[in-house]
């Protein structure tokens, strides 16, 4: 099929060169003979332009704003404070971990000491050491304290609460405050 199509397209074989095809001899351009010499056209030179340098526009140096300088300093100070607070937080977190480990150690030591105390505190052994002189308290000797009520204090002023006693009291308070802050 492909060979049939090729034969229908071209009635002659050119073998890749159309120059030798007889059908093209009528419409071809003749090459110039010796009598006809083609002279090249003179070149037209464009007008020469004088070389000029381009003007470079330079922006004037602006003044540094005081507000910008203060702003950058504040940002730097806040960054330093943030870094400092982060290091303090890290140190405190490390201390919390070490204190918790110490607390765990102290709790285990407390449990061991309580067990040892309970082994030492034996009523029968104490009764044997003291003898028959130890007796249980009677009901009249037992006092109960009721701690269900909120704490309250009643302060009774002594006799003769004059101005001089008030000044001494104020002086005592001031001296106590000074002692506290020393």
NORGI-V585613 format. One record per residue. N is the residue number from 1. RES is the residue in one small letter. PSI is psi as a letter, one per 30 degrees, with the letter a starting at -180 (none if undefined). NEAR is the number of other C-alpha atoms within 12 Angstrom. Layout:
N:RES:PSI:NEAR ; N:RES:PSI:NEAR
//
This chain:
1:x:e:7 ; 2:x:e:8 ; 3:x:e:9 ; 4:x:e:10 ; 5:x:e:10 ; 6:x:e:12 ; 7:x:f:13 ; 8:x:e:12 ; 9:x:e:11 ; 10:x:k:16 ; 11:x:f:13 ; 12:x:l:17 ; 13:x:k:17 ; 14:x:f:15 ; 15:x:h:10 ; 16:x:f:10 ; 17:x:j:11 ; 18:x:f:15 ; 19:x:f:16 ; 20:x:g:14 ; 21:x:k:18 ; 22:x:f:15 ; 23:x:f:15 ; 24:x:g:15 ; 25:x:f:12 ; 26:x:e:10 ; 27:x:g:10 ; 28:x:l:13 ; 29:x:k:9 ; 30:x:k:10 ; 31:x:k:10 ; 32:x:k:10 ; 33:x:a:8 ; 34:x:e:7 ; 35:x:f:8 ; 36:x:j:9 ; 37:x:k:9 ; 38:x:k:10 ; 39:x:k:8 ; 40:x:k:6 ; 41:x:k:6 ; 42:x:k:6 ; 43:x:k:6 ; 44:x:j:7 ; 45:x:k:7 ; 46:x:l:6 ; 47:x:k:6 ; 48:x:k:7 ; 49:x:k:7 ; 50:x:k:6 ; 51:x:k:6 ; 52:x:k:6 ; 53:x:k:6 ; 54:x:k:6 ; 55:x:k:6 ; 56:x:k:6 ; 57:x:k:6 ; 58:x:k:7 ; 59:x:k:6 ; 60:x:k:6 ; 61:x:k:6 ; 62:x:l:7 ; 63:x:k:9 ; 64:x:k:11 ; 65:x:k:10 ; 66:x:e:10 ; 67:x:e:11 ; 68:x:e:12 ; 69:x:e:13 ; 70:x:e:13 ; 71:x:e:14 ; 72:x:e:15 ; 73:x:e:14 ; 74:x:e:14 ; 75:x:e:14 ; 76:x:e:14 ; 77:x:e:14 ; 78:x:e:14 ; 79:x:e:14 ; 80:x:e:14 ; 81:x:e:14 ; 82:x:e:14 ; 83:x:e:14 ; 84:x:e:14 ; 85:x:e:14 ; 86:x:e:14 ; 87:x:e:14 ; 88:x:e:14 ; 89:x:e:14 ; 90:x:e:14 ; 91:x:e:14 ; 92:x:e:14 ; 93:x:e:14 ; 94:x:e:14 ; 95:x:e:15 ; 96:x:e:14 ; 97:x:e:14 ; 98:x:e:14 ; 99:x:e:14 ; 100:x:e:14 ; 101:x:e:14 ; 102:x:e:14 ; 103:x:e:15 ; 104:x:e:14 ; 105:x:e:14 ; 106:x:e:15 ; 107:x:e:14 ; 108:x:e:14 ; 109:x:e:14 ; 110:x:e:14 ; 111:x:e:14 ; 112:x:e:14 ; 113:x:e:14 ; 114:x:e:15 ; 115:x:e:13 ; 116:x:e:13 ; 117:x:e:12 ; 118:x:e:12 ; 119:x:e:13 ; 120:x:e:13 ; 121:x:j:13 ; 122:x:j:13 ; 123:x:e:16 ; 124:x:e:14 ; 125:x:e:12 ; 126:x:e:15 ; 127:x:e:15 ; 128:x:e:12 ; 129:x:e:12 ; 130:x:e:12 ; 131:x:a:12 ; 132:x:g:11 ; 133:x:f:10 ; 134:x:k:13 ; 135:x:l:12 ; 136:x:k:12 ; 137:x:l:9 ; 138:x:l:8 ; 139:x:f:8 ; 140:x:f:8 ; 141:x:f:9 ; 142:x:k:9 ; 143:x:k:9 ; 144:x:k:9 ; 145:x:k:7 ; 146:x:j:8 ; 147:x:g:8 ; 148:x:f:8 ; 149:x:l:7 ; 150:x:l:7 ; 151:x:k:8 ; 152:x:l:8 ; 153:x:k:6 ; 154:x:k:6 ; 155:x:k:6 ; 156:x:k:7 ; 157:x:k:10 ; 158:x:l:9 ; 159:x:k:7 ; 160:x:h:9 ; 161:x:i:13 ; 162:x:a:12 ; 163:x:e:10 ; 164:x:e:11 ; 165:x:e:15 ; 166:x:e:15 ; 167:x:e:13 ; 168:x:e:14 ; 169:x:e:15 ; 170:x:e:14 ; 171:x:e:14 ; 172:x:e:14 ; 173:x:e:14 ; 174:x:e:14 ; 175:x:e:14 ; 176:x:e:13 ; 177:x:e:12 ; 178:x:e:11 ; 179:x:e:10 ; 180:x:e:9 ; 181:x:f:8 ; 182:x:none:7
//
